[in-house]
Amino acid sequence: MPQIIPIRDMKNTSKISQMCHASDEPIFVTKNGYGDMVIMSMKMYEEKMFMLDVYSKLIAAEEQLTEGKMLDGDASLKSIREKYNV
């Protein structure tokens, strides 16, 4: 379940930092009862950015498949081995 805190609780930075590191989800901050910000630990941020990169690469690969832009695996390996004398 997501954690939601009011912006006035942001004064206690040590407690907020501990909450961010203890949670596997972002923490939502409200202002006047409405969503205002989302905070998370650096580790979680890096993981989310990594997965976003993976998903964007998967989408690009799927688009290449639908356009027929694919190479034969055996032929590709053979050309790489010939090029680098492996």
C-alpha positions as CSV (number, residue, x, y, z in Angstrom):
1,M,0.0,0.0,0.0
2,P,1.5,3.4,-0.9
3,Q,2.6,5.7,1.8
4,I,1.0,9.2,1.8
5,I,2.3,12.0,4.0
6,P,1.3,15.7,4.2
7,I,4.0,18.3,3.2
8,R,4.2,19.6,6.7
9,D,5.8,16.3,7.7
10,M,8.7,17.1,5.4
11,K,10.3,19.1,8.2
12,N,11.6,15.9,9.8
13,T,14.1,15.0,7.1
14,S,15.7,12.1,9.0
15,K,12.4,10.4,9.4
16,I,11.5,10.9,5.7
17,S,14.9,9.5,4.7
18,Q,14.4,6.4,6.8
19,M,10.9,6.0,5.3
20,C,12.3,6.2,1.8
21,H,15.0,3.6,2.4
22,A,12.6,1.3,4.2
23,S,10.0,1.3,1.5
24,D,10.0,-0.5,-1.8
25,E,7.5,2.1,-3.2
26,P,7.6,5.8,-3.6
27,I,6.2,8.1,-1.0
28,F,3.5,10.5,-2.0
29,V,3.4,13.9,-0.5
30,T,0.2,15.9,-0.4
31,K,-0.3,19.7,-0.1
32,N,-3.7,20.9,1.0
33,G,-5.1,17.4,0.5
34,Y,-4.0,17.1,-3.1
35,G,-1.0,15.2,-4.6
36,D,2.0,17.4,-4.9
37,M,5.3,15.4,-5.0
38,V,6.7,11.9,-5.0
39,I,9.9,11.0,-3.2
40,M,12.0,7.8,-3.2
41,S,15.5,6.6,-2.3
42,M,18.3,7.0,-4.9
43,K,18.5,3.2,-5.1
44,M,14.9,2.9,-6.0
45,Y,15.2,5.7,-8.5
46,E,18.2,4.1,-10.2
47,E,16.3,0.8,-10.4
48,K,13.2,2.5,-11.9
49,M,15.4,4.3,-14.5
50,F,17.1,1.0,-15.4
51,M,13.8,-0.8,-15.9
52,L,12.5,2.2,-18.0
53,D,15.6,1.8,-20.2
54,V,15.0,-1.9,-20.6
55,Y,11.3,-1.4,-21.5
56,S,12.2,1.2,-24.1
57,K,14.8,-1.1,-25.7
58,L,12.2,-3.9,-25.7
59,I,9.7,-1.7,-27.5
60,A,12.3,-0.7,-30.1
61,A,13.2,-4.4,-30.6
62,E,9.5,-5.3,-31.1
63,E,9.1,-2.5,-33.6
64,Q,12.1,-3.8,-35.6
65,L,10.6,-7.3,-35.6
66,T,7.2,-6.0,-36.9
67,E,9.1,-4.1,-39.7
68,G,11.1,-7.2,-40.6
69,K,14.4,-5.7,-39.6
70,M,16.0,-8.8,-38.1
71,L,19.2,-10.7,-38.8
72,D,19.8,-14.4,-39.0
73,G,21.6,-15.4,-35.8
74,D,23.9,-18.0,-37.3
75,A,25.0,-15.7,-40.2
76,S,25.6,-12.8,-37.7
77,L,27.8,-14.9,-35.5
78,K,29.7,-16.3,-38.5
79,S,30.4,-12.7,-39.8
80,I,31.6,-11.6,-36.4
81,R,33.9,-14.6,-36.0
82,E,35.4,-14.0,-39.5
83,K,35.8,-10.3,-38.8
84,Y,37.7,-10.8,-35.5
85,N,39.3,-14.2,-36.3
86,V,37.6,-15.9,-33.4
